[in-house]
Amino acid sequence: MAAETEAWLAEAAFQFQDARVVGQTEATTQWLEQTGALDARLEEIAADYALRAIGRSEWQAARAAVERAKAALPVPIARPHEFTTGAMLRSAWDSMAVSVQRAVLDDIFVKVVVMPRRQIRGAKSFDAWRLVPEWKQ
């Protein structure tokens, strides 16, 4: 049963890592789109000023507003482990040293609680429902 438990934990870690990478990618994409739109707005304001469609004080006020909006955007934090997908971990897992596997699991799980068996009699078998992981964010 230990082998099944280890395999279940590893697979859960791979899937969690994939979800974490997707979340990071989406946040980065959204941030890039928003900053790109604000940069385009700055270029429009500069063009308006160059064409004398707006005055200097209007240009300064508009530029300051766009800069404040850019500063207010939450910058996504890129961590090295978030660039490793679950598939990459899965393919390298068997060749990793146990200490490295442990470090990967420590990065993903806070803890995993093993609940009591539901079936008291009979042959012992692996039951994934007994494993209750607490994930790191």
C-alpha positions as a LaTeX table, in Angstrom:
\begin{tabular}{lrrr}
\hline
Residue & $x$ (\AA) & $y$ (\AA) & $z$ (\AA) \\
\hline
Met1 & 0.00 & 0.00 & 0.00 \\
Ala2 & 2.92 & 2.34 & 0.55 \\
Ala3 & 3.79 & 2.22 & $-3.15$ \\
Glu4 & 0.21 & 3.09 & $-4.13$ \\
Thr5 & 0.16 & 5.95 & $-1.64$ \\
Glu6 & 3.45 & 7.31 & $-2.95$ \\
Ala7 & 2.21 & 7.03 & $-6.53$ \\
Trp8 & $-1.04$ & 8.81 & $-5.64$ \\
Leu9 & 0.83 & 11.63 & $-3.90$ \\
Ala10 & 3.22 & 12.03 & $-6.80$ \\
Glu11 & 0.39 & 12.17 & $-9.35$ \\
Ala12 & $-1.52$ & 14.66 & $-7.19$ \\
Ala13 & 1.62 & 16.79 & $-7.02$ \\
Phe14 & 2.05 & 16.69 & $-10.80$ \\
Gln15 & $-1.55$ & 17.78 & $-11.36$ \\
Phe16 & $-1.30$ & 20.53 & $-8.75$ \\
Gln17 & 1.90 & 21.80 & $-10.36$ \\
Asp18 & 0.19 & 21.95 & $-13.75$ \\
Ala19 & $-2.65$ & 23.98 & $-12.22$ \\
Arg20 & $-0.15$ & 26.30 & $-10.55$ \\
Val21 & 1.71 & 26.87 & $-13.83$ \\
Val22 & $-1.54$ & 27.59 & $-15.68$ \\
Gly23 & $-2.55$ & 30.10 & $-13.01$ \\
Gln24 & 0.81 & 31.83 & $-13.25$ \\
Thr25 & 0.65 & 31.91 & $-17.04$ \\
Glu26 & $-2.84$ & 33.41 & $-17.01$ \\
Ala27 & $-1.83$ & 36.07 & $-14.50$ \\
Thr28 & 1.22 & 36.98 & $-16.55$ \\
Thr29 & $-0.78$ & 37.12 & $-19.78$ \\
Gln30 & $-3.41$ & 39.34 & $-18.19$ \\
Trp31 & $-0.74$ & 41.67 & $-16.78$ \\
Leu32 & 1.00 & 41.92 & $-20.15$ \\
Glu33 & $-2.29$ & 42.75 & $-21.89$ \\
Gln34 & $-3.17$ & 45.43 & $-19.36$ \\
Thr35 & 0.25 & 47.07 & $-19.38$ \\
Gly36 & 0.29 & 46.92 & $-23.19$ \\
Ala37 & $-3.05$ & 48.71 & $-23.36$ \\
Leu38 & $-1.83$ & 51.38 & $-20.95$ \\
Asp39 & 1.39 & 51.82 & $-22.93$ \\
Ala40 & $-0.68$ & 52.25 & $-26.09$ \\
Arg41 & $-2.73$ & 54.89 & $-24.29$ \\
Leu42 & 0.47 & 56.73 & $-23.36$ \\
Glu43 & 1.49 & 56.73 & $-27.02$ \\
Glu44 & $-1.92$ & 58.13 & $-28.00$ \\
Ile45 & $-1.59$ & 60.91 & $-25.44$ \\
Ala46 & 1.91 & 61.73 & $-26.67$ \\
Ala47 & 0.66 & 61.82 & $-30.27$ \\
Asp48 & $-2.19$ & 64.16 & $-29.27$ \\
Tyr49 & 0.30 & 66.45 & $-27.57$ \\
Ala50 & 2.64 & 66.34 & $-30.57$ \\
Leu51 & $-0.25$ & 67.29 & $-32.87$ \\
Arg52 & $-1.20$ & 70.07 & $-30.45$ \\
Ala53 & $-4.62$ & 68.50 & $-29.89$ \\
Ile54 & $-4.03$ & 68.85 & $-26.16$ \\
Gly55 & $-1.96$ & 71.25 & $-24.11$ \\
Arg56 & 0.98 & 70.51 & $-21.86$ \\
Ser57 & $-1.06$ & 70.47 & $-18.64$ \\
Glu58 & $-3.61$ & 68.10 & $-20.19$ \\
Trp59 & $-0.80$ & 65.84 & $-21.42$ \\
Gln60 & 0.80 & 65.81 & $-17.96$ \\
Ala61 & $-2.49$ & 65.04 & $-16.23$ \\
Ala62 & $-3.38$ & 62.25 & $-18.66$ \\
Arg63 & 0.11 & 60.78 & $-18.48$ \\
Ala64 & 0.04 & 60.84 & $-14.68$ \\
Ala65 & $-3.33$ & 59.05 & $-14.65$ \\
Val66 & $-2.05$ & 56.30 & $-16.94$ \\
Glu67 & 1.15 & 55.93 & $-14.90$ \\
Arg68 & $-0.93$ & 55.59 & $-11.71$ \\
Ala69 & $-3.05$ & 52.92 & $-13.38$ \\
Lys70 & 0.09 & 51.02 & $-14.41$ \\
Ala71 & 1.53 & 51.28 & $-10.91$ \\
Ala72 & $-1.72$ & 49.94 & $-9.44$ \\
Leu73 & $-1.57$ & 46.74 & $-11.50$ \\
Pro74 & $-0.43$ & 43.76 & $-9.44$ \\
Val75 & 2.78 & 42.45 & $-10.96$ \\
Pro76 & 2.76 & 38.66 & $-11.22$ \\
Ile77 & 5.50 & 37.01 & $-9.23$ \\
Ala78 & 7.44 & 34.44 & $-11.19$ \\
Arg79 & 8.98 & 31.72 & $-9.07$ \\
Pro80 & 11.36 & 29.19 & $-10.61$ \\
His81 & 9.26 & 26.18 & $-9.57$ \\
Glu82 & 6.31 & 27.60 & $-11.45$ \\
Phe83 & 8.10 & 27.10 & $-14.72$ \\
Thr84 & 8.27 & 23.35 & $-14.14$ \\
Thr85 & 5.15 & 21.65 & $-15.37$ \\
Gly86 & 3.62 & 18.53 & $-13.92$ \\
Ala87 & 4.56 & 16.68 & $-17.11$ \\
Met88 & 8.20 & 17.68 & $-16.64$ \\
Leu89 & 8.13 & 16.48 & $-13.04$ \\
Arg90 & 6.37 & 13.25 & $-14.04$ \\
Ser91 & 8.99 & 12.39 & $-16.66$ \\
Ala92 & 11.90 & 13.06 & $-14.30$ \\
Trp93 & 10.34 & 11.64 & $-11.13$ \\
Asp94 & 11.75 & 8.11 & $-11.23$ \\
Ser95 & 15.28 & 9.36 & $-11.87$ \\
Met96 & 15.17 & 11.90 & $-9.02$ \\
Ala97 & 16.87 & 11.20 & $-5.74$ \\
Val98 & 14.46 & 10.60 & $-2.88$ \\
Ser99 & 15.64 & 13.83 & $-1.26$ \\
Val100 & 14.71 & 15.77 & $-4.40$ \\
Gln101 & 11.33 & 14.05 & $-4.59$ \\
Arg102 & 10.79 & 14.99 & $-0.96$ \\
Ala103 & 11.69 & 18.63 & $-1.68$ \\
Val104 & 9.17 & 18.72 & $-4.54$ \\
Leu105 & 6.45 & 17.29 & $-2.32$ \\
Asp106 & 7.37 & 19.73 & 0.46 \\
Asp107 & 6.93 & 22.57 & $-2.03$ \\
Ile108 & 3.43 & 21.39 & $-2.93$ \\
Phe109 & 1.90 & 19.93 & 0.23 \\
Val110 & 1.55 & 21.44 & 3.68 \\
Lys111 & 0.55 & 18.01 & 4.92 \\
Val112 & $-1.38$ & 14.91 & 3.93 \\
Val113 & $-3.69$ & 13.42 & 6.53 \\
Val114 & $-4.36$ & 9.69 & 6.32 \\
Met115 & $-7.87$ & 9.00 & 7.56 \\
Pro116 & $-8.85$ & 5.73 & 9.28 \\
Arg117 & $-9.87$ & 2.75 & 7.20 \\
Arg118 & $-13.54$ & 2.50 & 6.41 \\
Gln119 & $-13.44$ & $-1.27$ & 6.17 \\
Ile120 & $-12.19$ & $-2.91$ & 9.34 \\
Arg121 & $-12.25$ & $-6.52$ & 8.16 \\
Gly122 & $-10.92$ & $-8.13$ & 5.06 \\
Ala123 & $-7.90$ & $-7.58$ & 2.92 \\
Lys124 & $-6.12$ & $-4.30$ & 3.20 \\
Ser125 & $-6.22$ & $-2.33$ & $-0.01$ \\
Phe126 & $-5.33$ & 1.14 & $-1.18$ \\
Asp127 & $-8.11$ & 3.70 & $-0.74$ \\
Ala128 & $-7.35$ & 7.15 & $-2.16$ \\
Trp129 & $-10.31$ & 8.60 & $-0.24$ \\
Arg130 & $-8.32$ & 8.15 & 2.96 \\
Leu131 & $-5.73$ & 10.71 & 1.81 \\
Val132 & $-6.64$ & 14.32 & 2.52 \\
Pro133 & $-3.98$ & 16.72 & 1.20 \\
Glu134 & $-3.51$ & 20.29 & 2.34 \\
Trp135 & $-1.97$ & 22.23 & $-0.53$ \\
Lys136 & 0.48 & 25.10 & $-0.38$ \\
Gln137 & $-0.59$ & 28.17 & $-2.29$ \\
\hline
\end{tabular}
